[in-house]
Amino acid sequence: MSNTIRSCSGLAVSGADVAFLDQHRDDGRYRWDIRRARRDGDVVVETEREHLLLPDGRQPSGWARGKVGRDEMLWLQVDGDRRRWYRYEIDA
């Protein structure tokens, strides 16, 4: 399927809606974004970007680990804590 979104490290899908996890460094700080897209026939078209913060409002201090996409949910681990997972869910 043709797709203009590249180098993302996580994926959640709900019907025609798609969410890609994009991680990068911005001025030496880690940044996580969700790149929302929609399937349109045989093409995936980006529709918006969301900047992700942790539930307490802070920026992530590293790369997301343990990334697992299940249907409309994307599960992420932060700060090396293998017992704590954060969930991103597509608002379908």
C-alpha positions in Angstrom: 0.0 0.0 0.0 1.4 3.4 -1.0 2.3 5.5 2.1 4.1 8.8 2.5 4.9 8.3 6.2 8.4 6.8 6.8 10.6 5.7 9.6 7.9 5.3 12.3 8.3 2.7 15.0 4.8 1.8 16.1 1.4 1.3 14.5 -2.3 1.2 15.5 -5.2 0.7 13.1 -9.0 1.2 13.5 -10.9 0.7 10.3 -9.6 3.2 7.8 -7.8 5.3 10.6 -4.1 4.7 11.2 -1.8 6.1 13.9 2.0 5.8 13.4 4.4 6.5 16.4 7.3 8.8 15.3 10.2 9.2 17.7 12.9 11.7 17.2 15.2 14.2 19.0 14.4 17.9 19.0 17.1 20.2 20.4 18.6 17.3 22.3 15.3 16.3 23.9 13.2 13.2 23.0 10.0 13.8 21.2 7.2 11.4 20.5 4.5 12.2 17.9 1.5 10.4 16.6 1.1 10.8 12.9 -2.5 10.2 12.1 -3.5 9.0 8.7 -6.4 7.6 6.8 -6.6 4.9 4.2 -8.0 6.2 0.9 -8.3 3.3 -1.5 -4.8 2.0 -2.0 -3.1 5.0 -0.4 -2.4 6.0 3.2 -2.7 9.8 3.6 -1.4 11.7 6.6 -4.2 13.9 8.2 -2.6 15.4 11.3 0.2 15.1 14.0 -0.2 14.9 17.7 2.6 15.6 20.2 2.6 13.0 22.9 3.4 13.7 26.6 3.3 11.3 29.5 0.2 11.3 31.7 1.9 13.6 34.2 2.5 16.2 31.5 6.3 15.6 31.1 8.3 15.0 28.0 9.6 11.4 27.6 13.2 11.1 28.7 14.2 8.5 26.1 13.0 6.3 23.3 9.8 4.3 23.8 10.5 0.6 24.5 8.3 -2.5 24.2 6.2 -0.9 21.5 3.2 -3.1 20.8 0.3 -2.3 18.4 -3.0 -4.1 18.9 -5.9 -3.0 16.8 -6.6 0.6 17.7 -4.2 0.7 20.7 -0.5 1.3 20.9 1.3 0.2 24.1 4.6 1.8 25.1 7.1 1.4 27.9 9.1 4.3 29.2 12.2 4.8 31.4 13.1 1.1 31.4 10.2 0.1 33.7 9.0 -3.2 32.2 6.0 -3.3 34.5 4.5 0.0 33.5 2.8 0.5 30.1 1.3 3.6 28.6 -1.5 3.3 26.1 -2.4 5.4 23.1 -5.8 4.7 21.6 -7.2 6.0 18.3 -10.4 7.9 18.9 -12.6 6.1 16.4 
